[in-house]
């Protein structure tokens, strides 16, 4: 299943895939989520427990926001990171909740509502 989010004019595609999906591998290591900047796509392991899935969404969305606004995580100082979170942290939280609350987690709906509150 896929969903779209537009960030600073870039249309990102979020794919929610099974844990064995080939897109979840980076450097021969399986990951919870992977952002592919050259494709403007993000792959998220849909088989994760809800709290971990939401953390993974927030993590990958942070990568996406950094890229979309022209930042590299390596170039930000502690103060730069704080400024970035100040500017975009709320939106990252809102986007992660939107993605998590869509119908991708039908069978975990009750648990999801509890986790988001």
Phi, psi and omega in degrees: 000145180227154178222157183241144173222135177258126182229117180050043177085355179259131180266109181264142175251126177255121178254131177254110191237162178292156186300335181269003181300137183298335181289345180274005179259132176223125183054044179061022179234133180284136182239163175286326180205153180220130174259130179245100186294324182292340179256351189052049181224155178226135178247127182238134177288109183284348182275000180289154171298149188307311180301322179287325177297317180294317177299320180294318176301314180297320180296309181292323176298326177297316175302315183296316179296316178304311180297314185296332180257014172080023180254156170241135181304328182290334185271357182266131174279176177303316180295322178295320177296317179298319178295319179298313180296322177302317183281321191237355184301315181297318180294321177299317179297315181297317180294321179294321178292321177300309182297320181289330185270354175293175187290013180289341184242041184309317184283353180240022188303314182296316179296322180297315181299321179293318183292327183279341181279000000 
